[in-house]
């Protein structure tokens, strides 16, 4: 009799295990060989103190970073959040809408203000990242126009293909160093007309970079050289691990390069400004 009872008990036990909640079965599952804790509470390294009397020369530069370039892919991918990392825009969106740890600044009535004069409320930021759109509706049988419907659409992070960077290039006579201090960053989205032709890029908002450092220092970015040594987005910006091109320098007219040069001429002008900055650094310290 016991020979039949034992298999029957085992059958009931196995059936009970299959009926347990999914959480009870996967509670000890770890997607990896170890628990990664290196960047959970990483502290921000403060900038060295800088006195105005020690600034020998400074120049303000505006650059644009195109995320379609290969070196900039760690800022763009993954387009959907995965277990261990998110792209730069998703990190900023979480800080703005979920955590409330960042303040976004509007671009003003003309759409070109970058001086952090127009702080946006959470509702205004939400309307930018989840815009309200009007959908056209038609009757499939008669092809007649129906009343339009209105709904919200979440802005996909894959639509953000550029970032504007505002920074100061500073030469410090006290330490004999040249600093590049990022002042602000701004996500930019490409706009298209009804025919699908590009109308150019639009700046969504500006973020004050010294505040962003506390968020970016605890957000992992992909390291193509070693998965065990993850970088953060703060590391990438501070170490200048990105490719960009200059779109404006401080000038008497306060005009961007696009106001007087186009195409290859604009790219050549950008390279000329960059070359002058490096030659200036060489001349200051060498002679």
Order of alpha helices (4+ residues) and beta strands (2+ residues): alpha-alpha-beta-alpha-alpha-beta-alpha-beta-beta-beta-beta-beta-beta-alpha-beta-beta-alpha-beta-alpha
